[in-house]
Amino acid sequence: MTTNGPLHLVPLPSTAAAPETPHRGPGAPIGNQNARKHGYYAKALLPEEEALLHEAIELRDLRPEIAFMRVKLLSLISNPTTPDELLIKAVGTLTRLMAVQDRLTR
């Protein structure tokens, strides 16, 4: 079929509702402390470990988990009764977290 005039496109009506507020991204707002106060880490950390972790909590990627593993690894290393198998697993977990963080930041 041939036409002799310009082609006019008619826009289709949108079926999606326009958002009322702009999307800010996933997760809690920056600075939210709910996970630290009420989450899993609140149960897993000793008070002195929490102070060390709090220094590294400002970031929004895997760096807080890497910091957590480093603090726990230091605690494990400091305890002479820690089984070698547990130290090996902790180091392996830390290594994997660091590898994923490296891939995320490329």
C-alpha positions as CSV (number, residue, x, y, z in Angstrom):
1,M,0.0,0.0,0.0
2,T,1.4,3.4,-0.9
3,T,0.5,6.8,0.4
4,N,1.0,10.2,-1.1
5,G,1.3,12.3,2.1
6,P,3.2,12.3,5.3
7,L,2.6,9.5,7.7
8,H,0.9,10.7,10.9
9,L,1.4,8.6,14.1
10,V,-1.3,8.7,16.7
11,P,-0.1,8.1,20.2
12,L,-1.8,5.4,22.1
13,P,-3.3,6.3,25.5
14,S,-1.1,5.3,28.4
15,T,-2.5,2.6,30.7
16,A,0.0,3.3,33.5
17,A,-0.9,5.9,36.1
18,A,1.6,8.7,36.6
19,P,3.5,8.4,39.9
20,E,2.5,11.0,42.4
21,T,6.0,11.3,43.8
22,P,9.3,10.7,42.0
23,H,10.8,7.2,42.6
24,R,13.8,7.6,44.9
25,G,15.2,4.1,44.5
26,P,15.1,0.9,46.6
27,G,15.7,0.6,50.3
28,A,15.3,2.9,53.3
29,P,16.3,6.5,53.2
30,I,20.0,7.3,53.6
31,G,20.8,7.5,57.3
32,N,18.0,5.1,58.4
33,Q,19.2,3.2,61.5
34,N,16.3,0.6,61.7
35,A,18.4,-2.3,60.6
36,R,21.2,-1.5,63.0
37,K,18.8,-1.0,66.0
38,H,16.3,-3.8,65.3
39,G,17.7,-6.1,62.6
40,Y,19.8,-9.2,62.6
41,Y,23.1,-7.4,63.3
42,A,21.7,-5.9,66.5
43,K,21.4,-9.5,67.9
44,A,24.8,-10.7,66.5
45,L,27.1,-8.0,67.7
46,L,28.7,-7.4,71.1
47,P,28.6,-3.8,72.3
48,E,32.3,-3.2,71.4
49,E,31.8,-4.8,68.0
50,E,28.8,-2.6,67.3
51,A,31.1,0.5,68.0
52,L,33.6,-0.8,65.4
53,L,30.8,-1.6,62.8
54,H,29.1,1.8,63.3
55,E,32.2,3.4,61.8
56,A,31.7,1.6,58.5
57,I,27.9,1.7,58.3
58,E,27.5,4.9,56.2
59,L,27.8,3.2,52.8
60,R,25.0,1.7,50.6
61,D,26.7,-1.3,49.1
62,L,28.5,-4.4,50.5
63,R,31.0,-2.5,52.4
64,P,29.0,-2.6,55.7
65,E,28.8,-6.4,55.3
66,I,32.5,-6.5,54.6
67,A,33.2,-4.4,57.7
68,F,31.0,-6.7,59.7
69,M,32.9,-9.8,58.6
70,R,36.2,-8.1,59.4
71,V,35.1,-7.3,62.9
72,K,33.8,-10.8,63.5
73,L,36.9,-12.3,62.0
74,L,39.0,-10.2,64.4
75,S,36.9,-11.5,67.2
76,L,37.4,-15.1,66.0
77,I,41.2,-14.7,65.6
78,S,41.5,-13.2,69.1
79,N,39.9,-16.3,70.6
80,P,42.4,-19.1,70.9
81,T,39.6,-21.7,71.1
82,T,38.2,-20.8,67.7
83,P,38.3,-23.9,65.4
84,D,40.5,-23.5,62.3
85,E,37.5,-24.6,60.1
86,L,35.5,-21.6,61.3
87,L,38.4,-19.2,60.6
88,I,38.7,-20.7,57.1
89,K,35.0,-20.3,56.5
90,A,35.0,-16.7,57.8
91,V,38.0,-15.8,55.6
92,G,36.2,-17.4,52.6
93,T,33.1,-15.4,53.2
94,L,35.0,-12.2,53.5
95,T,36.9,-13.0,50.3
96,R,33.6,-13.7,48.4
97,L,32.1,-10.5,49.7
98,M,35.1,-8.5,48.5
99,A,35.0,-10.1,45.1
100,V,31.3,-9.2,44.6
101,Q,31.9,-5.7,45.8
102,D,34.7,-5.3,43.3
103,R,32.4,-6.5,40.5
104,L,29.6,-4.1,41.7
105,T,31.9,-1.1,41.5
106,R,33.4,-1.7,38.1
